Amino acid sequence: MKESNFRKFLLLWFGEFISAIGGGLTSFGLGVYVFQMTGSAGKMAVITLIGFLPTLLLSVPAGVLADRYDRRMLMMLGDGCSAMGIIYILFCMIRGGADFMQICIGTLISASFSSLLEPSYRATVSDLLTKEEFSKAGGLVSLAGSARYLISPILAGLLLSISDIKLLLIIDICTFFLTVATTFAVKKGIGTKKAEHSESLVKSMFEGWNAIYSNRGVFLLIMVSSLLTLFVGVFQILAEPMILSFADPGTLGVAETICAGGMLVSGLYLGIRGLKRNYVRILGGSLAIAGGFILGFGIWENIITMSLFGFGFFMMLPFANNCLDYLVRTNIAEELQGRVWGFIGFLSQIGYVIAYGLSGFLADIIAKNAGISVGRGAAMLVMGAGIALIAVSVFTVFVKDIRALAK
């Protein structure tokens, strides 16, 4: 029977939790810096896209590397080298101010090396824990992911009131050292994975794809995950213009914090209790309820009701992600985990790219054609996403191949 290493997982998780806060500080600070420098929301979006795309595009080869080389070493390499991009931006600022192109270059460097982290991190969870601990670990992972949205904006706003963006970058750089140290401690405790070179990189990538595609239930779950990220992306992009159409930025900040608090509540619950059974039913139920909350979010221009519906929506996401994670993790061979998670990261996050690229444009078209404000045009699109998510939940529960994954 596999030995539990939950304490080692907690050490690794703590490092990633702190790293998420540091990354959130940099993301918030660079957004403010670029907007104050250029006055362009479009250029702010470019920085976000540059920070996101390398992780998406490189996730598949990073997953293969996670199966061929020691996963903890890859995490240390990714974290350590990712700091170079932030150091480059800080250096440019110290010399007199970083221009837009320099920020793009530094962000690209940091994001490219960070792409090594996710497949190795998720595969390491499988290395460390027993099957019974996967659900509890999934709750903690969701909690760490929410830190950059719940803790970082408030902390960054406070720090910017007493200093400038350079302090945020310095703090983020320091978190890299902590993450590398905790990963090294875990690596030392569980030993080193022997590198394997018997297969080509391309063949290993195809093995990861085949492991997904040959299991129809797993493949369909990943498609569900892609749709979920699409709807989450639509909500993330359009919630701001919806609120700013009738409220000020300060009110928006409070509403965002309340909404993100939903992830904190459910993440804590899952981290303490976990889930034991009925993963498919809980997945379908959480998607349906989340869809209902999105629908409610768009109905009224009222900050109280919108904050409550947003809180409920984000509270459901960790439950859905926990079930998706468990059902996939327990139906994929352990030796294929790295390359499989690389493909999953790529396929599931395509929804974000579509949402980021199209939802704002579509909201403008709806508003123009319907003769309404952009905020209400965005609301119509968000409500449509809620209805579609409810339809996806019904599909998830009644498809035989997905239900078979829980047996």
Secondary structure, DSSP 8 states (H G I E B T S, - for coil): -----HHHHHHHHHHHHHHHHHHHHHHHHHHHHHHHHH--HHHHHHHHHHHHHHHHHHHHHHHHHHHHS-HHHHHHHHHHHHHHHHHHHHHHHHTT---HHHHHHHHHHHHHHHTTHHHHHHHHHHHHS-GGGHHHHHHHHHHHHHHHHHTHHHHHHHHHHHS-HHHHHHHHHHHHHHHHHHHHHHHHHH-------SS-HHHHHHHHHHHHHTSHHHHHHHHHHHHHHHHHHHHHHHHHHHHHTTS-HHHHHHHHHHHHHHHHHHHHHHHHT---S-HHHHHHHHHHHHHHHHHHHTT---HHHHHHHHHHHHHHHHHHHHHHHHHHHTTS-GGGHHHHHHHHHHHHTHHHHHHHHHHHHHHHHHHHHHT--HHHHHHHHHHHHHHHHHHHHHHHHH-HHHHGGG-
